[in-house]
Each structure stands twice: as C-alpha cells, then as structure tokens.
Amino acid sequence: MHKHVIAKASIIAGFLIFSHSLLASDLERRQSELKQIQQQIAAQQNALKDSSKQREQLLALLKQDEQAIGTAARQVTETESHLADSQKKLMALDQRAVELDKLQKGQQQTLAKQLKSAFLAGNHDYSKMLLHQEDPTTVERMLAYYEFLNKARMDAINQLKKTREELVSVQQQQQQENEQLNQLAMKQRAQSAQLKQEQQQRQNTLSELQRVINSKASGLEQLQIEEASLKRVVEAAM
C-alpha cells in the first residue's frame, strides 16, 4: 500500500509539473502575442500620424489654392472689364473715322463745286469786261473772294486729313492694346482653369487620404481592443 501511495503521489506531482509547464508555455505565447500587437499598434500609430500630417499639408495647399483661384478670378474679371472698355473705344474711334471721312468727302465736293463756279464766273466776267468794258477791279475782287473761299476750304480739308491721320494712329494703338488685353485674358482664364484642376486633384487626394486615415484608425482601435484583452489574460495568468 505504501508503494501505491508513492506511485499516486508521483503521478499527481508529474501532472502538476506538466500543468505548470503548459501554463508557462501559454503565458509566454500570450506575452509574445501581446508584444507583437503592441508593435503593430506603434506602427499603426506612426502611420496614422504620418497620414494626418499629409492631410494637414493638403488642407494648407487647398487653402492656398482657394486664395489663388479667388485672385485669378478677380484678375480675369478686371481684364475682361478693361477689354470691354477697349472694345467700346475702338467702336467709338471707328465711328469717328467714318464721320471724318464723310466730312472730308463733303469738303472736297464743295471745293470742287467752288473751283468750277470760280472758273465759269471768271470766264464769264472776263468776257463781259472785254465786251462791255466792266471795271476789272470788280472782277478781280470777285476772283479774290473765290480764292479766299477755296483756300479756307483747302485748309479745312487739310485739317480733316491731319485729324484723320491722328485718328488712325490712335486706332492702331487702341487695337494693339485690345489684342494685348485679349491675350492676357486668355492666359488668365487658362491659369484659372489650371488652378481649379489642381485644386480638384488635391481634393480627390484628400478624400482618398481621409479614407485611408479612417481605415487605419479603425484598425488601430481593433488592435487596442485585442491588446487590452491579452493584457487581462496575461495578468490573470501571472
């Protein structure tokens, strides 16, 4: 019987030793799992921190984009306003050119009539003077009057011509300014469109980054739950 008791005690002792060995092995495994999860949490936190930093940078760039787009829009509006004023000036100059051409043609026609009348009157009066012995002084005064009128008419025509030439020069300058403004407006519109495109690309990147951040945050939360659970198991086993 003594031997039976000893054998039974040995079995119990062996079981206890085996159980203790199993518990120690399980504890080590749990501790290893906990360490791995904690490493994953640290990596996830760093990744989340980097993504959040990128998000802040994108938000800052988007704010700059918004300001740049606003500035570009104001520039386009201002240039288009100047362009509209320039086009109005060109239309007014064109109308003035038509009026000057009309005045010049009228003056030229009047001068032609006066020259014709003076020629006919001169011939007629010289004939009368020869046939009827009219006072040549009267005829000379009349011819001098016609000459005065013709000179005044020629002066007016020359002045109109000079004004027309000056107007052409102004038209050319205004046309050049108009073309420059038009090119500037086209360039500014292209810049505005480019800024909006870049803004949209950044906005798309931000949306994707936010999706990644949400996913990482969710994964981090799950890892922290697993960490807390393993901590309780390890603490209970120690």
C-alpha positions in Angstrom: 0.0 0.0 0.0 2.9 2.3 0.8 4.1 1.7 -2.7 0.7 2.5 -4.2 0.6 5.8 -2.3 4.0 6.7 -3.5 3.1 6.0 -7.1 -0.1 8.0 -6.9 1.8 11.0 -5.5 4.3 10.7 -8.3 1.5 10.8 -10.8 0.0 13.9 -9.2 3.3 15.6 -9.0 4.0 14.9 -12.6 0.6 16.2 -13.6 1.2 19.4 -11.6 4.6 19.8 -13.2 3.1 19.2 -16.7 0.3 21.6 -16.0 2.7 24.3 -14.7 4.8 23.7 -17.8 1.7 24.2 -20.0 0.7 27.3 -18.2 4.2 28.8 -18.5 4.2 28.0 -22.2 0.8 29.5 -22.8 1.8 32.6 -20.8 4.9 33.0 -22.9 2.8 32.7 -26.1 0.3 35.2 -24.8 3.1 37.6 -23.9 4.7 37.2 -27.3 1.3 37.9 -29.0 0.9 41.0 -26.8 4.3 42.2 -27.7 3.5 41.7 -31.4 0.2 43.6 -31.1 1.9 46.4 -29.3 4.5 46.7 -32.1 1.6 46.7 -34.6 -0.1 49.4 -32.6 3.0 51.5 -32.5 3.5 51.1 -36.3 -0.2 51.9 -36.9 0.0 55.0 -34.7 3.1 56.2 -36.6 1.4 55.5 -40.0 -1.7 57.3 -38.8 0.4 60.3 -37.6 2.1 60.5 -41.0 -1.2 60.3 -42.8 -2.7 63.0 -40.6 0.4 65.2 -41.3 -0.1 64.7 -45.0 -3.8 65.6 -44.6 -2.8 68.9 -42.8 -0.4 69.7 -45.6 -3.1 69.0 -48.2 -5.6 71.2 -46.4 -3.0 74.0 -46.3 -2.4 73.6 -50.1 -6.1 73.6 -50.7 -6.5 76.8 -48.8 -3.7 78.4 -50.9 -5.5 77.1 -54.0 -8.7 78.7 -52.9 -6.9 82.0 -52.4 -5.1 81.7 -55.7 -8.3 80.9 -57.6 -10.0 83.9 -56.0 -7.2 86.1 -57.1 -7.2 84.7 -60.6 -10.9 85.2 -60.8 -10.6 88.8 -59.8 -7.8 89.3 -62.4 -9.9 87.8 -65.1 -12.9 90.0 -64.2 -10.7 93.1 -64.2 -9.0 92.3 -67.5 -12.4 91.5 -69.1 -13.7 94.8 -67.9 -10.7 96.6 -69.4 -11.2 94.6 -72.6 -14.8 95.7 -72.8 -13.8 99.3 -72.4 -11.1 99.0 -75.0 -13.6 97.5 -77.5 -16.0 100.3 -76.8 -13.2 102.8 -77.5 -12.4 101.0 -80.8 -16.1 101.2 -81.8 -16.2 104.9 -81.0 -12.9 105.5 -82.9 -14.3 103.6 -85.9 -17.5 105.7 -85.8 -15.4 108.9 -85.6 -13.3 107.7 -88.6 -16.5 107.3 -90.6 -17.7 110.8 -89.7 -14.3 112.3 -90.6 -14.3 110.5 -93.9 -17.7 111.8 -94.6 -16.8 115.4 -93.7 -13.6 115.2 -95.8 -15.5 114.0 -98.8 -18.1 116.7 -98.3 -15.4 119.4 -98.1 -13.8 118.0 -101.2 -17.0 118.0 -103.2 -17.8 121.6 -102.1 -14.3 122.7 -103.1 -14.7 121.1 -106.5 -18.0 123.0 -107.0 -16.4 126.2 -105.9 -13.5 125.8 -108.3 -15.9 125.1 -111.1 -18.0 128.1 -110.2 -15.0 130.3 -110.0 -13.7 129.1 -113.3 -17.1 129.7 -115.0 -17.6 133.0 -113.3 -14.1 134.1 -114.2 -14.5 133.3 -117.8 -17.9 135.0 -117.9 -16.8 138.1 -116.1 -13.7 138.5 -118.3 -15.9 138.2 -121.4 -18.2 140.8 -120.0 -15.3 143.0 -119.2 -14.0 142.8 -122.7 -17.4 143.2 -124.4 -18.9 145.8 -122.1 -15.8 147.4 -120.6 -16.8 146.5 -117.0 -14.5 147.6 -114.2 -11.7 145.0 -114.0 -11.3 145.8 -110.3 -14.8 144.3 -109.6 -13.8 141.1 -111.4 -10.6 140.9 -109.5 -12.3 141.3 -106.2 -14.7 138.5 -107.1 -11.9 136.2 -108.1 -10.0 137.1 -104.9 -13.2 136.2 -102.9 -13.4 132.8 -104.6 -9.7 132.3 -104.0 -10.2 133.1 -100.3 -13.1 130.6 -100.1 -11.1 127.9 -101.8 -8.1 128.4 -99.6 -10.3 128.2 -96.5 -11.8 125.1 -97.9 -8.4 123.6 -98.6 -7.3 124.5 -95.0 -10.3 122.7 -93.7 -9.7 119.6 -95.8 -6.0 119.5 -94.8 -7.1 119.8 -91.1 -9.5 117.0 -91.6 -6.8 114.9 -93.2 -4.4 115.6 -90.4 -7.1 114.7 -87.8 -7.9 111.5 -89.8 -4.2 110.5 -89.7 -4.0 111.1 -86.0 -7.2 109.1 -85.5 -5.6 106.2 -87.5 -2.6 106.3 -85.2 -4.9 106.2 -82.1 -6.9 103.4 -83.6 -3.7 101.3 -84.2 -2.6 101.9 -80.6 -6.0 101.0 -79.3 -6.2 97.9 -81.4 -2.8 96.9 -80.1 -3.9 97.4 -76.5 -7.1 95.5 -77.3 -5.1 92.5 -78.6 -2.8 92.6 -75.6 -5.8 92.6 -73.2 -7.4 89.8 -75.1 -4.2 87.7 -74.9 -3.9 88.5 -71.2 -7.5 87.5 -70.6 -6.9 84.2 -72.4 -3.8 83.5 -70.4 -5.5 84.3 -67.1 -8.5 82.1 -68.0 -6.1 79.2 -68.7 -4.3 79.8 -65.4 -7.6 79.9 -63.6 -8.7 76.6 -65.2 -5.3 75.1 -64.3 -5.6 76.2 -60.7 -9.1 74.7 -60.5 -7.9 71.4 -62.0 -5.0 71.2 -59.4 -7.5 72.0 -56.6 -9.7 69.2 -57.8 -6.8 66.8 -57.9 -5.8 67.7 -54.4 -9.4 67.4 -53.2 -9.5 63.9 -54.7 -6.2 63.0 -53.0 -7.6 64.4 -49.7 -10.7 62.3 -50.0 -8.6 59.1 -50.6 -6.3 60.0 -47.8 -9.2 60.6 -45.4 -10.5 57.1 -46.4 -7.1 55.6 -45.5 -7.0 57.5 -42.2 -10.4 56.3 -41.3 -9.4 52.7 -42.1 -6.1 53.0 -40.1 -8.0 54.5 -37.2 -10.5 51.6 -37.2 -7.6 49.1 -37.4 -5.8 50.8 -34.5 -9.0 50.7 -32.4 -9.3 46.9 -33.1 -5.6 46.3 -32.2 -6.1 48.3 -28.9 -9.1 46.1 -28.1 -7.0 43.0 -28.7 -4.2 44.4 -26.6 -6.5 45.1 -23.7 -7.9 41.6 -23.9 -4.4 40.0 -24.0 -3.3 42.1 -21.1 -6.1 40.8 -18.9 -5.2 37.2 -19.9 -1.5 37.7 -19.1 -2.2 39.5 -15.8 -4.6 36.7 -14.8 -2.0 34.0 -15.6 0.8 35.7 -13.7 
